[in-house]
Every structure is written in structure tokens, then in C-alpha cells.
Amino acid sequence: MAATIPTTDLELTTAEGGIAPYPAILGIAELGPVVYHEPSSSYVVTTYYDCARVLGDARSFRQPAVMYETLFGAPTMTSVEGKRHKELRSIWSSAFTRAEVRSRCEGMVEEAVRRRVDDVCRRVAAGEQVEVVRNLTRQIPSDVIAEMTGVPREDKSDFIRWSDQLVAIFESEAATGERKAELQMHGAQGVASLNDYVAGRLRSGAHDDAPDLIGDMVRSDVSMSVEEMVASVSLLVFGGNDTSSNLMATTLWALGRHPEQWELLKQDRSLVPHAIEEVNRWWSVGQTNWRVADEGAEVAGVSIPAGSTVLCLVGAANRDPSRWDDPHKFDITREYLRNLGFGSGSHMCLGKSLAQLEIETWLNNMLDGLPRWRVARADWNAPFGTPLGPAALVIEADPGGRWRGDVCGDGRGVNEHRPVSGMRGDRGE
């Protein structure tokens, strides 16, 4: 008998759900474990266990190669599967193990963090309102990835600008019509600029004998075309900038809304890694993860035809009540259970250990130096499907009171949770 699938025609690339998409995605999750999104003709998977299964099954569900090859201009480890994926990932996998990251990068990260954090803390203590995305959280990962790739620090502002442009291609996956074309064009401009820059670095021979990540690739035994080399470095620069930056800013925002959790961290620094994981569960930077059904498959009793687009709704999966008690509550002391914030399966984020080191070092330095503070303003990069984080976050000293944020008590989102327009009916299959 044919399964009945709930449907939605919610426009995913608008800020209809308020700041960040939580009211919207939780509304989608309430429709069922698999929901059909008509505008993008995709199957949306909403639960933790079903998302983990899709992301972990590379044979049945492959990465959307066209999207990633459009993004970076050639095949990279994100767009291929099987043997070729293992080969490309192996170029840098040893450099990003937890032990190697701690050994190779700890001093570099501490230096990058301390310089930036000390300046921000002094300015806040002096009574200044400080915008921390531009002045802090976007700068630290860029400093680190520039150092690791052997690229001059004076070029990192270009990295940030190009990375921001590349994000538009992710957003375009859920868009339609003119909006889709507009986003793809904007993203293509960033790709072209970043790839041209990387190609110039490779042609210069500056990395041939250098002890940096580009040098590791140049000297690797893995056979790669020039286009694949350029695309792989562009991927590295993009990933090294975006995830850490957004997670840092989101962490500060979350702790500003929950000052009692900030005080817990000041009293017990062993909670710092737990706090970062909890932020990435509760307000996930990676809200979505796309796959293509390589062959016919079944998820939660729903038949998904071969060639169909599958959208893992990570932001909802990380709030799944069947896995976490009181999932909408932000609690850095909760029992640790693995979440999907850094992905899962063979395509799990390669730079996870580096991101964790950067954010742990940054947060410890903030706890050391930041006076009593509060969030004065937060503006969000709301479009659905993009890496989620504040586009701007202004903090200021708060000598006496407790700032009351704009997140309702259950943590569902900026607005009271309510039915979202575009939710309707069932789709018979």
C-alpha cells in the first residue's frame, strides 16, 4: 500500500521563521519523519536517527556532486564517493587528527586568539559597544587557515569576502526561478575569484617545498589535475573560515541569552567542550545536509525514488525528543550524546578537531578577560540552508543587571512557536 507523505510548500530561502529558521523547521518536523517539499521536489528527513542513517549510508545516498562541483569548480572530497573520496580526503586527513591539530596548531591558535580577544575585552571594559563578528569571530579562523595554508595574512580579508559569496550556492539549492539564478550567479563570482587566487599561488611554486597544507597537497602521491588542486584548496579555505566563525558567534550569543550558563563555565572550565557541543546541537551551524538517492531507498517507511534529492534537516534532528530529554532547552551540563552538527559518516567535517581547538581556546580566553557583559544587538544571516550564525553581534559591559534576551523560554526561536504558513495536507505516494 502506498505511503502517505506530509507535504510543505514553505519558501525555505526566506526569513519566514524569524531570526534563524527554528520556528519553521520545528514546524516541518512536527509533520512527520519524512516530509515532501514541493518547490524543490525534495524529501526532507527530520529525525536524528533517520538523518544519521542517510548521512552514514554513502552507497544509497551520495553527495550532490553537481552542487559541490559548481561551488568549487571541479571534483573535491565533498563531491565524490568511494575510493576517490578516500584518496582526496587522505591528503589532509592526518593533518586534521585531534593529536596532530593539538601538536601543530595549539601555539598558532593561542596567538591568533589572544591578540584578538585582548583587544575586544579592553574595549568592552572601557564602555565601548563592540561588534564581535567583524572584529573577532571572523578574524580568528581566517588568521589560522591563512597560517596553515601558507597564504599571506594580508589576503585573508579576501578569503572572508569570497567565502561569504560561496554560501549563496548552498542557499540556491532550496530556491526556485529567478531567485535561484541570482544566488547561483553571486556564488559563481566568489568561486571564480577564490579559484583564480589559488591558481596563482600554485603557479608561483611558493608552496612546492613549504611545510603547509598546500605544500602537503602538492607533494602528495594522490594524482590530481590542476583544477582539482585549485578546487580542493578553495574548499579548505571556505571550510576553515565559515564553520568556526559561525559557531564562535553563535556560542557567544547563546551564552549571552543564558548568563547562568556563562557563570557555570567561569566556575568549571571542564564544561567548555560540552558548551560548544551543546551550542552546535541546540542552534546548529549546519542546519541542513543534502544528499541524492543513488538508488531507490526507504526512510521511515517512505519510499524515495532513485535520483531524488534528500534534505537532512539537521537543525530539527538535533532537537529530536526521542534522543534528548527537553531538547529545546539549552543546557551545557546535559549528558553528552553525539549530535549531527559536524555531519556524520564518511563526509563528516574534516576540520572538526581544528574548529574545536579554535573555539575552546577562544572561549577560555573570553572567560578570562571579558567583564560582565550582555548582548546589545544580534542580526542574523537568516536564509535557510546557509551556515547559520549572527551576521553581526554587538556586546557591551553590563555591570549590574541581567539582560533579557529575545528567545522564548523553551528555546524554540525568537517568536512563539506557531504553525508555519506553507504547511498543508498530505501527499499520497
Contacts in CASP RR format, 6 or more apart in sequence:
PFRMAT RR
TARGET T0000
AUTHOR 0000-0000-0000
METHOD contacts of the structure
MODEL  1
MAATIPTTDLELTTAEGGIAPYPAILGIAELGPVVYHEPSSSYVVTTYYD
CARVLGDARSFRQPAVMYETLFGAPTMTSVEGKRHKELRSIWSSAFTRAE
VRSRCEGMVEEAVRRRVDDVCRRVAAGEQVEVVRNLTRQIPSDVIAEMTG
VPREDKSDFIRWSDQLVAIFESEAATGERKAELQMHGAQGVASLNDYVAG
RLRSGAHDDAPDLIGDMVRSDVSMSVEEMVASVSLLVFGGNDTSSNLMAT
TLWALGRHPEQWELLKQDRSLVPHAIEEVNRWWSVGQTNWRVADEGAEVA
GVSIPAGSTVLCLVGAANRDPSRWDDPHKFDITREYLRNLGFGSGSHMCL
GKSLAQLEIETWLNNMLDGLPRWRVARADWNAPFGTPLGPAALVIEADPG
GRWRGDVCGDGRGVNEHRPVSGMRGDRGE
2 428 0 8 1.000
2 429 0 8 1.000
3 301 0 8 1.000
3 302 0 8 1.000
3 303 0 8 1.000
3 428 0 8 1.000
3 429 0 8 1.000
4 426 0 8 1.000
4 427 0 8 1.000
4 428 0 8 1.000
4 429 0 8 1.000
5 34 0 8 1.000
5 35 0 8 1.000
5 36 0 8 1.000
5 43 0 8 1.000
5 302 0 8 1.000
5 426 0 8 1.000
5 427 0 8 1.000
5 428 0 8 1.000
5 429 0 8 1.000
6 31 0 8 1.000
6 32 0 8 1.000
6 35 0 8 1.000
6 36 0 8 1.000
6 425 0 8 1.000
6 426 0 8 1.000
6 427 0 8 1.000
7 35 0 8 1.000
7 36 0 8 1.000
7 37 0 8 1.000
7 38 0 8 1.000
7 424 0 8 1.000
7 425 0 8 1.000
7 426 0 8 1.000
7 427 0 8 1.000
8 28 0 8 1.000
8 31 0 8 1.000
8 35 0 8 1.000
8 36 0 8 1.000
8 37 0 8 1.000
8 38 0 8 1.000
8 44 0 8 1.000
8 422 0 8 1.000
8 423 0 8 1.000
8 424 0 8 1.000
9 37 0 8 1.000
9 38 0 8 1.000
9 39 0 8 1.000
9 422 0 8 1.000
9 424 0 8 1.000
10 16 0 8 1.000
10 24 0 8 1.000
10 28 0 8 1.000
10 37 0 8 1.000
10 420 0 8 1.000
10 421 0 8 1.000
10 422 0 8 1.000
10 423 0 8 1.000
11 39 0 8 1.000
12 21 0 8 1.000
12 24 0 8 1.000
12 37 0 8 1.000
12 39 0 8 1.000
12 40 0 8 1.000
12 174 0 8 1.000
12 175 0 8 1.000
12 384 0 8 1.000
12 385 0 8 1.000
13 171 0 8 1.000
13 174 0 8 1.000
13 175 0 8 1.000
13 179 0 8 1.000
13 183 0 8 1.000
13 383 0 8 1.000
13 384 0 8 1.000
13 385 0 8 1.000
14 382 0 8 1.000
14 383 0 8 1.000
14 384 0 8 1.000
15 21 0 8 1.000
15 380 0 8 1.000
15 382 0 8 1.000
15 383 0 8 1.000
16 24 0 8 1.000
16 420 0 8 1.000
16 421 0 8 1.000
17 23 0 8 1.000
17 24 0 8 1.000
17 382 0 8 1.000
17 415 0 8 1.000
17 420 0 8 1.000
18 24 0 8 1.000
18 382 0 8 1.000
18 413 0 8 1.000
18 414 0 8 1.000
18 415 0 8 1.000
19 378 0 8 1.000
19 380 0 8 1.000
19 382 0 8 1.000
19 406 0 8 1.000
19 413 0 8 1.000
19 414 0 8 1.000
20 283 0 8 1.000
20 380 0 8 1.000
20 382 0 8 1.000
20 388 0 8 1.000
20 389 0 8 1.000
20 413 0 8 1.000
20 414 0 8 1.000
21 287 0 8 1.000
21 382 0 8 1.000
21 384 0 8 1.000
21 385 0 8 1.000
21 388 0 8 1.000
22 283 0 8 1.000
22 315 0 8 1.000
22 411 0 8 1.000
22 412 0 8 1.000
22 413 0 8 1.000
23 412 0 8 1.000
23 413 0 8 1.000
23 414 0 8 1.000
23 415 0 8 1.000
23 417 0 8 1.000
23 418 0 8 1.000
23 420 0 8 1.000
24 384 0 8 1.000
24 420 0 8 1.000
25 46 0 8 1.000
25 287 0 8 1.000
25 313 0 8 1.000
25 315 0 8 1.000
25 316 0 8 1.000
25 384 0 8 1.000
26 316 0 8 1.000
26 319 0 8 1.000
26 412 0 8 1.000
26 417 0 8 1.000
27 417 0 8 1.000
27 419 0 8 1.000
27 420 0 8 1.000
27 423 0 8 1.000
28 35 0 8 1.000
28 44 0 8 1.000
28 46 0 8 1.000
28 313 0 8 1.000
28 316 0 8 1.000
28 420 0 8 1.000
28 423 0 8 1.000
29 46 0 8 1.000
29 47 0 8 1.000
29 313 0 8 1.000
29 316 0 8 1.000
29 319 0 8 1.000
29 320 0 8 1.000
31 46 0 8 1.000
31 423 0 8 1.000
32 46 0 8 1.000
32 300 0 8 1.000
33 45 0 8 1.000
33 46 0 8 1.000
33 47 0 8 1.000
33 50 0 8 1.000
33 299 0 8 1.000
33 300 0 8 1.000
33 302 0 8 1.000
34 43 0 8 1.000
34 44 0 8 1.000
34 45 0 8 1.000
34 46 0 8 1.000
34 50 0 8 1.000
34 299 0 8 1.000
34 300 0 8 1.000
34 301 0 8 1.000
34 302 0 8 1.000
34 304 0 8 1.000
35 43 0 8 1.000
35 44 0 8 1.000
35 46 0 8 1.000
36 42 0 8 1.000
36 43 0 8 1.000
36 44 0 8 1.000
36 427 0 8 1.000
37 43 0 8 1.000
37 44 0 8 1.000
37 174 0 8 1.000
37 311 0 8 1.000
38 427 0 8 1.000
39 174 0 8 1.000
39 176 0 8 1.000
40 173 0 8 1.000
40 174 0 8 1.000
40 176 0 8 1.000
40 309 0 8 1.000
40 311 0 8 1.000
41 308 0 8 1.000
41 309 0 8 1.000
42 174 0 8 1.000
42 308 0 8 1.000
42 309 0 8 1.000
42 310 0 8 1.000
42 311 0 8 1.000
43 293 0 8 1.000
43 299 0 8 1.000
43 302 0 8 1.000
43 304 0 8 1.000
43 308 0 8 1.000
43 309 0 8 1.000
43 310 0 8 1.000
43 311 0 8 1.000
44 311 0 8 1.000
44 313 0 8 1.000
45 51 0 8 1.000
45 54 0 8 1.000
45 299 0 8 1.000
45 300 0 8 1.000
45 310 0 8 1.000
45 311 0 8 1.000
45 312 0 8 1.000
45 313 0 8 1.000
45 317 0 8 1.000
46 313 0 8 1.000
46 316 0 8 1.000
46 317 0 8 1.000
47 300 0 8 1.000
47 316 0 8 1.000
47 317 0 8 1.000
47 320 0 8 1.000
47 322 0 8 1.000
48 317 0 8 1.000
48 318 0 8 1.000
48 320 0 8 1.000
48 322 0 8 1.000
48 323 0 8 1.000
48 339 0 8 1.000
48 340 0 8 1.000
49 320 0 8 1.000
49 322 0 8 1.000
49 323 0 8 1.000
50 299 0 8 1.000
50 300 0 8 1.000
50 317 0 8 1.000
51 289 0 8 1.000
51 312 0 8 1.000
51 313 0 8 1.000
51 314 0 8 1.000
51 317 0 8 1.000
51 340 0 8 1.000
51 344 0 8 1.000
52 317 0 8 1.000
52 340 0 8 1.000
52 344 0 8 1.000
53 299 0 8 1.000
54 60 0 8 1.000
54 61 0 8 1.000
54 291 0 8 1.000
54 299 0 8 1.000
54 310 0 8 1.000
54 312 0 8 1.000
55 61 0 8 1.000
55 289 0 8 1.000
55 291 0 8 1.000
55 312 0 8 1.000
55 340 0 8 1.000
55 343 0 8 1.000
55 344 0 8 1.000
55 345 0 8 1.000
55 347 0 8 1.000
56 344 0 8 1.000
56 345 0 8 1.000
56 346 0 8 1.000
57 297 0 8 1.000
58 81 0 8 1.000
58 82 0 8 1.000
58 85 0 8 1.000
58 345 0 8 1.000
58 346 0 8 1.000
58 347 0 8 1.000
59 294 0 8 1.000
60 293 0 8 1.000
60 294 0 8 1.000
60 295 0 8 1.000
60 296 0 8 1.000
60 297 0 8 1.000
61 291 0 8 1.000
61 292 0 8 1.000
61 293 0 8 1.000
61 294 0 8 1.000
61 297 0 8 1.000
61 310 0 8 1.000
62 81 0 8 1.000
62 291 0 8 1.000
62 292 0 8 1.000
62 294 0 8 1.000
63 78 0 8 1.000
63 79 0 8 1.000
63 80 0 8 1.000
63 81 0 8 1.000
63 290 0 8 1.000
63 291 0 8 1.000
63 292 0 8 1.000
63 347 0 8 1.000
64 79 0 8 1.000
64 173 0 8 1.000
64 290 0 8 1.000
64 291 0 8 1.000
64 292 0 8 1.000
64 309 0 8 1.000
65 75 0 8 1.000
65 79 0 8 1.000
65 80 0 8 1.000
65 292 0 8 1.000
67 79 0 8 1.000
67 169 0 8 1.000
67 170 0 8 1.000
67 173 0 8 1.000
67 290 0 8 1.000
68 76 0 8 1.000
68 78 0 8 1.000
68 79 0 8 1.000
69 75 0 8 1.000
69 76 0 8 1.000
69 79 0 8 1.000
69 231 0 8 1.000
70 169 0 8 1.000
70 184 0 8 1.000
70 188 0 8 1.000
70 191 0 8 1.000
71 166 0 8 1.000
71 169 0 8 1.000
71 170 0 8 1.000
71 187 0 8 1.000
71 191 0 8 1.000
72 78 0 8 1.000
72 79 0 8 1.000
72 191 0 8 1.000
72 195 0 8 1.000
72 231 0 8 1.000
72 232 0 8 1.000
72 234 0 8 1.000
72 235 0 8 1.000
72 238 0 8 1.000
73 191 0 8 1.000
73 195 0 8 1.000
73 227 0 8 1.000
73 230 0 8 1.000
73 231 0 8 1.000
73 234 0 8 1.000
74 225 0 8 1.000
74 227 0 8 1.000
74 228 0 8 1.000
74 230 0 8 1.000
74 231 0 8 1.000
75 84 0 8 1.000
75 88 0 8 1.000
75 228 0 8 1.000
75 231 0 8 1.000
76 88 0 8 1.000
76 228 0 8 1.000
76 231 0 8 1.000
76 232 0 8 1.000
76 235 0 8 1.000
77 85 0 8 1.000
77 88 0 8 1.000
77 89 0 8 1.000
77 232 0 8 1.000
77 235 0 8 1.000
77 347 0 8 1.000
77 350 0 8 1.000
78 235 0 8 1.000
78 347 0 8 1.000
80 88 0 8 1.000
81 346 0 8 1.000
82 346 0 8 1.000
85 346 0 8 1.000
85 347 0 8 1.000
87 222 0 8 1.000
88 222 0 8 1.000
88 224 0 8 1.000
88 228 0 8 1.000
88 232 0 8 1.000
89 346 0 8 1.000
89 350 0 8 1.000
90 222 0 8 1.000
91 216 0 8 1.000
91 217 0 8 1.000
91 220 0 8 1.000
91 222 0 8 1.000
91 232 0 8 1.000
92 213 0 8 1.000
92 216 0 8 1.000
92 217 0 8 1.000
92 236 0 8 1.000
92 350 0 8 1.000
93 350 0 8 1.000
94 100 0 8 1.000
95 101 0 8 1.000
95 104 0 8 1.000
95 213 0 8 1.000
95 216 0 8 1.000
96 350 0 8 1.000
96 351 0 8 1.000
96 352 0 8 1.000
96 353 0 8 1.000
96 354 0 8 1.000
97 353 0 8 1.000
98 353 0 8 1.000
101 353 0 8 1.000
101 354 0 8 1.000
101 357 0 8 1.000
102 353 0 8 1.000
102 357 0 8 1.000
105 144 0 8 1.000
105 148 0 8 1.000
105 354 0 8 1.000
105 357 0 8 1.000
106 357 0 8 1.000
106 361 0 8 1.000
108 144 0 8 1.000
108 147 0 8 1.000
108 148 0 8 1.000
109 140 0 8 1.000
109 144 0 8 1.000
109 357 0 8 1.000
109 358 0 8 1.000
109 361 0 8 1.000
110 361 0 8 1.000
112 140 0 8 1.000
112 143 0 8 1.000
112 144 0 8 1.000
112 147 0 8 1.000
113 140 0 8 1.000
113 358 0 8 1.000
113 361 0 8 1.000
113 362 0 8 1.000
113 365 0 8 1.000
114 365 0 8 1.000
116 135 0 8 1.000
116 136 0 8 1.000
116 139 0 8 1.000
116 140 0 8 1.000
116 143 0 8 1.000
117 136 0 8 1.000
117 362 0 8 1.000
117 365 0 8 1.000
117 366 0 8 1.000
117 369 0 8 1.000
118 365 0 8 1.000
118 369 0 8 1.000
119 135 0 8 1.000
120 130 0 8 1.000
120 132 0 8 1.000
120 135 0 8 1.000
120 136 0 8 1.000
120 370 0 8 1.000
121 366 0 8 1.000
121 369 0 8 1.000
121 370 0 8 1.000
121 371 0 8 1.000
123 130 0 8 1.000
124 130 0 8 1.000
124 370 0 8 1.000
124 371 0 8 1.000
124 373 0 8 1.000
124 395 0 8 1.000
124 396 0 8 1.000
124 397 0 8 1.000
125 371 0 8 1.000
125 397 0 8 1.000
127 396 0 8 1.000
127 397 0 8 1.000
128 396 0 8 1.000
129 376 0 8 1.000
129 394 0 8 1.000
129 395 0 8 1.000
129 396 0 8 1.000
130 136 0 8 1.000
130 394 0 8 1.000
130 395 0 8 1.000
130 396 0 8 1.000
131 392 0 8 1.000
131 393 0 8 1.000
131 394 0 8 1.000
132 249 0 8 1.000
132 252 0 8 1.000
132 393 0 8 1.000
132 394 0 8 1.000
132 395 0 8 1.000
133 245 0 8 1.000
133 249 0 8 1.000
133 390 0 8 1.000
133 391 0 8 1.000
133 392 0 8 1.000
133 393 0 8 1.000
134 392 0 8 1.000
136 248 0 8 1.000
137 244 0 8 1.000
137 245 0 8 1.000
137 246 0 8 1.000
137 248 0 8 1.000
137 249 0 8 1.000
137 252 0 8 1.000
137 362 0 8 1.000
137 393 0 8 1.000
138 160 0 8 1.000
138 241 0 8 1.000
138 245 0 8 1.000
139 156 0 8 1.000
140 244 0 8 1.000
140 245 0 8 1.000
140 248 0 8 1.000
140 358 0 8 1.000
140 362 0 8 1.000
141 240 0 8 1.000
141 241 0 8 1.000
141 242 0 8 1.000
141 243 0 8 1.000
141 244 0 8 1.000
141 245 0 8 1.000
141 248 0 8 1.000
141 355 0 8 1.000
141 358 0 8 1.000
142 156 0 8 1.000
142 157 0 8 1.000
142 159 0 8 1.000
142 160 0 8 1.000
142 241 0 8 1.000
142 245 0 8 1.000
143 153 0 8 1.000
143 156 0 8 1.000
144 240 0 8 1.000
144 244 0 8 1.000
144 354 0 8 1.000
144 358 0 8 1.000
145 151 0 8 1.000
145 156 0 8 1.000
145 159 0 8 1.000
145 236 0 8 1.000
145 237 0 8 1.000
145 239 0 8 1.000
145 240 0 8 1.000
145 241 0 8 1.000
146 152 0 8 1.000
146 153 0 8 1.000
146 155 0 8 1.000
146 156 0 8 1.000
146 159 0 8 1.000
147 153 0 8 1.000
148 212 0 8 1.000
148 213 0 8 1.000
149 212 0 8 1.000
149 213 0 8 1.000
149 214 0 8 1.000
149 233 0 8 1.000
149 236 0 8 1.000
149 237 0 8 1.000
150 206 0 8 1.000
150 207 0 8 1.000
150 210 0 8 1.000
150 212 0 8 1.000
150 213 0 8 1.000
150 214 0 8 1.000
151 159 0 8 1.000
151 201 0 8 1.000
151 214 0 8 1.000
151 237 0 8 1.000
155 197 0 8 1.000
158 193 0 8 1.000
158 197 0 8 1.000
159 194 0 8 1.000
159 237 0 8 1.000
159 241 0 8 1.000
160 241 0 8 1.000
162 190 0 8 1.000
162 191 0 8 1.000
162 193 0 8 1.000
162 194 0 8 1.000
162 197 0 8 1.000
162 237 0 8 1.000
162 238 0 8 1.000
163 194 0 8 1.000
163 237 0 8 1.000
163 238 0 8 1.000
163 239 0 8 1.000
163 241 0 8 1.000
163 242 0 8 1.000
165 186 0 8 1.000
165 187 0 8 1.000
165 189 0 8 1.000
165 190 0 8 1.000
165 191 0 8 1.000
165 193 0 8 1.000
166 187 0 8 1.000
166 190 0 8 1.000
166 191 0 8 1.000
166 194 0 8 1.000
166 238 0 8 1.000
167 187 0 8 1.000
167 242 0 8 1.000
167 386 0 8 1.000
167 387 0 8 1.000
168 183 0 8 1.000
168 184 0 8 1.000
168 186 0 8 1.000
168 187 0 8 1.000
168 386 0 8 1.000
169 183 0 8 1.000
169 184 0 8 1.000
169 187 0 8 1.000
169 188 0 8 1.000
169 191 0 8 1.000
170 288 0 8 1.000
170 385 0 8 1.000
170 386 0 8 1.000
170 387 0 8 1.000
171 183 0 8 1.000
171 383 0 8 1.000
171 384 0 8 1.000
171 385 0 8 1.000
171 386 0 8 1.000
172 179 0 8 1.000
172 180 0 8 1.000
172 183 0 8 1.000
172 184 0 8 1.000
172 187 0 8 1.000
173 290 0 8 1.000
173 309 0 8 1.000
173 385 0 8 1.000
174 288 0 8 1.000
174 311 0 8 1.000
174 384 0 8 1.000
174 385 0 8 1.000
175 183 0 8 1.000
191 234 0 8 1.000
194 234 0 8 1.000
194 237 0 8 1.000
194 238 0 8 1.000
195 230 0 8 1.000
195 231 0 8 1.000
195 234 0 8 1.000
198 229 0 8 1.000
198 230 0 8 1.000
198 233 0 8 1.000
198 234 0 8 1.000
198 237 0 8 1.000
199 226 0 8 1.000
199 230 0 8 1.000
201 207 0 8 1.000
201 214 0 8 1.000
201 233 0 8 1.000
202 214 0 8 1.000
202 218 0 8 1.000
202 226 0 8 1.000
202 229 0 8 1.000
202 230 0 8 1.000
202 233 0 8 1.000
207 214 0 8 1.000
207 215 0 8 1.000
207 218 0 8 1.000
208 215 0 8 1.000
208 218 0 8 1.000
208 219 0 8 1.000
209 215 0 8 1.000
213 236 0 8 1.000
214 233 0 8 1.000
217 224 0 8 1.000
217 229 0 8 1.000
217 232 0 8 1.000
217 233 0 8 1.000
218 229 0 8 1.000
224 232 0 8 1.000
239 351 0 8 1.000
240 351 0 8 1.000
240 354 0 8 1.000
240 355 0 8 1.000
242 387 0 8 1.000
243 285 0 8 1.000
243 286 0 8 1.000
243 342 0 8 1.000
243 349 0 8 1.000
243 351 0 8 1.000
243 355 0 8 1.000
243 387 0 8 1.000
244 354 0 8 1.000
244 355 0 8 1.000
244 358 0 8 1.000
244 359 0 8 1.000
246 285 0 8 1.000
246 387 0 8 1.000
246 388 0 8 1.000
246 389 0 8 1.000
246 390 0 8 1.000
247 276 0 8 1.000
247 279 0 8 1.000
247 280 0 8 1.000
247 285 0 8 1.000
247 355 0 8 1.000
247 359 0 8 1.000
248 358 0 8 1.000
248 359 0 8 1.000
248 362 0 8 1.000
248 363 0 8 1.000
249 389 0 8 1.000
249 390 0 8 1.000
249 393 0 8 1.000
250 279 0 8 1.000
250 283 0 8 1.000
250 285 0 8 1.000
250 388 0 8 1.000
250 389 0 8 1.000
250 390 0 8 1.000
251 275 0 8 1.000
251 276 0 8 1.000
251 279 0 8 1.000
251 359 0 8 1.000
251 363 0 8 1.000
252 366 0 8 1.000
252 375 0 8 1.000
252 393 0 8 1.000
252 395 0 8 1.000
253 283 0 8 1.000
253 375 0 8 1.000
253 378 0 8 1.000
253 389 0 8 1.000
253 390 0 8 1.000
253 393 0 8 1.000
254 261 0 8 1.000
254 279 0 8 1.000
254 282 0 8 1.000
254 283 0 8 1.000
254 330 0 8 1.000
255 261 0 8 1.000
255 262 0 8 1.000
255 265 0 8 1.000
255 275 0 8 1.000
256 262 0 8 1.000
256 373 0 8 1.000
256 374 0 8 1.000
256 375 0 8 1.000
256 403 0 8 1.000
256 405 0 8 1.000
257 330 0 8 1.000
257 375 0 8 1.000
257 405 0 8 1.000
257 406 0 8 1.000
257 407 0 8 1.000
258 330 0 8 1.000
259 374 0 8 1.000
259 402 0 8 1.000
259 403 0 8 1.000
261 275 0 8 1.000
261 330 0 8 1.000
261 331 0 8 1.000
261 332 0 8 1.000
262 367 0 8 1.000
264 271 0 8 1.000
264 332 0 8 1.000
264 333 0 8 1.000
265 271 0 8 1.000
265 272 0 8 1.000
265 275 0 8 1.000
265 332 0 8 1.000
265 363 0 8 1.000
265 367 0 8 1.000
266 367 0 8 1.000
269 364 0 8 1.000
269 367 0 8 1.000
271 332 0 8 1.000
271 333 0 8 1.000
272 360 0 8 1.000
272 363 0 8 1.000
272 364 0 8 1.000
272 367 0 8 1.000
273 356 0 8 1.000
273 360 0 8 1.000
274 332 0 8 1.000
274 333 0 8 1.000
274 334 0 8 1.000
274 336 0 8 1.000
275 332 0 8 1.000
275 363 0 8 1.000
276 356 0 8 1.000
276 359 0 8 1.000
276 360 0 8 1.000
276 363 0 8 1.000
277 336 0 8 1.000
277 339 0 8 1.000
278 330 0 8 1.000
278 331 0 8 1.000
278 332 0 8 1.000
278 334 0 8 1.000
279 330 0 8 1.000
280 318 0 8 1.000
280 339 0 8 1.000
280 341 0 8 1.000
280 342 0 8 1.000
281 318 0 8 1.000
281 319 0 8 1.000
281 324 0 8 1.000
281 339 0 8 1.000
281 341 0 8 1.000
282 318 0 8 1.000
282 319 0 8 1.000
282 328 0 8 1.000
282 329 0 8 1.000
282 330 0 8 1.000
282 411 0 8 1.000
283 330 0 8 1.000
283 388 0 8 1.000
284 314 0 8 1.000
284 315 0 8 1.000
284 318 0 8 1.000
284 339 0 8 1.000
284 340 0 8 1.000
284 341 0 8 1.000
284 388 0 8 1.000
285 341 0 8 1.000
285 387 0 8 1.000
285 388 0 8 1.000
285 389 0 8 1.000
286 314 0 8 1.000
286 315 0 8 1.000
286 341 0 8 1.000
286 343 0 8 1.000
286 387 0 8 1.000
286 388 0 8 1.000
287 313 0 8 1.000
287 314 0 8 1.000
287 315 0 8 1.000
287 384 0 8 1.000
287 385 0 8 1.000
287 386 0 8 1.000
287 387 0 8 1.000
287 388 0 8 1.000
288 311 0 8 1.000
288 312 0 8 1.000
288 313 0 8 1.000
288 314 0 8 1.000
288 315 0 8 1.000
288 384 0 8 1.000
288 385 0 8 1.000
289 311 0 8 1.000
289 312 0 8 1.000
289 314 0 8 1.000
289 340 0 8 1.000
289 343 0 8 1.000
290 309 0 8 1.000
290 310 0 8 1.000
290 311 0 8 1.000
290 312 0 8 1.000
291 309 0 8 1.000
291 310 0 8 1.000
291 311 0 8 1.000
291 312 0 8 1.000
292 307 0 8 1.000
292 308 0 8 1.000
292 309 0 8 1.000
292 310 0 8 1.000
293 304 0 8 1.000
293 305 0 8 1.000
293 306 0 8 1.000
293 307 0 8 1.000
293 308 0 8 1.000
293 309 0 8 1.000
293 310 0 8 1.000
294 306 0 8 1.000
294 307 0 8 1.000
295 306 0 8 1.000
296 303 0 8 1.000
296 304 0 8 1.000
296 305 0 8 1.000
296 306 0 8 1.000
296 307 0 8 1.000
297 303 0 8 1.000
297 304 0 8 1.000
298 304 0 8 1.000
299 310 0 8 1.000
302 429 0 8 1.000
303 429 0 8 1.000
304 310 0 8 1.000
312 340 0 8 1.000
314 340 0 8 1.000
314 341 0 8 1.000
314 343 0 8 1.000
315 340 0 8 1.000
317 340 0 8 1.000
318 327 0 8 1.000
318 339 0 8 1.000
318 340 0 8 1.000
318 341 0 8 1.000
319 327 0 8 1.000
319 328 0 8 1.000
320 327 0 8 1.000
321 327 0 8 1.000
323 337 0 8 1.000
324 334 0 8 1.000
324 337 0 8 1.000
325 334 0 8 1.000
328 410 0 8 1.000
328 411 0 8 1.000
328 412 0 8 1.000
329 410 0 8 1.000
329 411 0 8 1.000
330 411 0 8 1.000
342 348 0 8 1.000
342 349 0 8 1.000
342 352 0 8 1.000
342 355 0 8 1.000
343 349 0 8 1.000
349 355 0 8 1.000
371 397 0 8 1.000
371 399 0 8 1.000
372 397 0 8 1.000
372 398 0 8 1.000
372 399 0 8 1.000
372 400 0 8 1.000
373 395 0 8 1.000
373 396 0 8 1.000
373 397 0 8 1.000
373 398 0 8 1.000
374 395 0 8 1.000
374 396 0 8 1.000
374 397 0 8 1.000
374 398 0 8 1.000
374 401 0 8 1.000
374 402 0 8 1.000
374 403 0 8 1.000
375 393 0 8 1.000
375 394 0 8 1.000
375 395 0 8 1.000
375 403 0 8 1.000
375 405 0 8 1.000
376 394 0 8 1.000
376 395 0 8 1.000
376 396 0 8 1.000
377 392 0 8 1.000
377 393 0 8 1.000
377 394 0 8 1.000
378 390 0 8 1.000
378 392 0 8 1.000
378 393 0 8 1.000
378 394 0 8 1.000
379 390 0 8 1.000
379 391 0 8 1.000
379 392 0 8 1.000
379 393 0 8 1.000
380 388 0 8 1.000
380 389 0 8 1.000
380 390 0 8 1.000
380 391 0 8 1.000
381 387 0 8 1.000
381 388 0 8 1.000
381 389 0 8 1.000
381 390 0 8 1.000
381 391 0 8 1.000
406 414 0 8 1.000
407 413 0 8 1.000
407 414 0 8 1.000
408 414 0 8 1.000
408 415 0 8 1.000
408 416 0 8 1.000
408 417 0 8 1.000
410 417 0 8 1.000
END
